[in-house]
Amino acid sequence: MVKIPSLYVYSTIGYSGKSAICLGLALKFKEEGYKVGYFKPIGWEMTRNQKGERIDEDTQLMKETLDIDLPLDIISPIVLSSRFLEETSKIDPKIVKKKIFQAYKKASRNIDLMILESPHILGMGASAGVDTIDLAKKFKAPLY
């Protein structure tokens, strides 16, 4: 696993301002001269693009605002919907983990500091072994 300074923003309450905090921190660090990355291992489907692919709008906002030159599926490799329990029960946890860790490796390339954001439901991904707590341990990222 790539080890760069990072922090993982989470909340036990959905829609609590995590993205706003991530954006504010990222802009401040950029202002200080750091190359800042953003990664949301598990996104939430808010809309779909023209191809019908799921879009997490927070990830899209961060990509555009921070001028991140990566596809959305690298910045947020897993995007679930309101049927996330059913969705995660149908996928192999090994494949989910591999996809997340490969995307993180790409997203953190040439970055000084990585900001990670949890999904709006803290335990989302637990059935696949990729909940926020487990991922924070794997990324060696302190939770804030």
N, C-alpha and C positions, 0 to 999 in steps of 0.2 A: 504494500500500500504506500502510495506517495505520502510523505510526511512534510507538510508545510503548515505554518501557523494558520489556525482556523478557529472559528467559533460557530456554534450551532444554536440558532435561535428557535425556541419552542415555547409553547404555552399549553396549559391543560384546558384552556378555553378556546374554542374556535372563533375565528374572525376577531382576534384580539389586537391586531396591529403588527403582527410579526413581519409582514412584508414592508411596512412603513419603517420599522426599526432596521431591517436589513438594508433598505435603500438608503436611509440616513447614514448608517455606519459606512456603507460602501462609498457613498459620495464623500464623506469626511476623509476616509482613508485615501481615496483617489486624490483629493485635494492636497493631502500630505505627501503625495508622490508615489504611493504604492500601486502596484498592479493588482487589482482586486478581482477575484473571481466570485461567482455565485453558483450555488448548486442546490437544487431541491430534489432529493432522491425520489420522493413520491409526491407527485402533483395531484391536483384535483381538477377534473374536467369541468370547465366553465363554459366552453364553447367548442366548436370544431372549425377547422380550416376548410378550404375549398375541396381538399382531397378527402374530407371526412375524418381526418385525424384529430384526436383529442388535444385541446389546448388548455393549459393552465395559464390564465391571464396574468397572474402575478409573475410567473416566469417570463412571459412575453414582455411585460413592463420592465423587468430587470435587464433583459437582453437588450432592449432598445435604449433604455436610459443609461446603462453602463457601457454601451457599445461593445457588447460581447459578440465576438465573431465565431459563434458556434451555433449549430442547429438546436432548436428547442428540445429535441429528443436526447441531446447530450446534456443539456442544462437540467432537464427534468426527465430522466429516462423512463419512469413509470408514471403514468397518469391514469388515475382510477376515477370511477364515477360513484354515484350514490349506491350502486350495487357492489361496492368494493368487497364485501364479505364473500359474495358469490364469485366474483372475479378472481380473488386471490386463492379461493379453494380449488380453482381449476388450473392453476399454474404451478409448475415445479419450482419450489423455493430456490434450488440451485441455479436455475436459469435467471430468476429475478435478481438474486445476489450478484451473479456474474455480470448481468446487464448494468446494474447500479455501479459496481466497482470499476468496470471498464469505462463507463461514462465519466465517473469521477476522475479517473486517471487522465482522460482527455481534457476535462474541464479545468483541471488544476495545472496543466502544462503551462510553463512560463508565467506563473502567478506568484506574487509575494504573500498574499493573504487570501484565504478562502472563507466566504460566508455561506453557511448552510442554513436552510430553512426547513422546518418540519412541516408535515401536512397539518391541516386544521384539526384533525382528530389524532391525539397523541399516540394511541395504540394502533393506528392504521398500519398495516403491513406485518403485524405480529404473527399472523398465521403463516406468513412466508419467511419469518425470521428477520425481517427488515424494518422493525419498528424503530422509532426515534432513539430510544435508549440503546438498543443493540448497535445501530448504525453509528451513534456517537462514539461508542467504545471502539468499533472497527476503524473509524476515521481518526481516532485519538483527538476528538474535538470536544472541548468543554461545552457544556450546555448552559445557555443563558436565557 
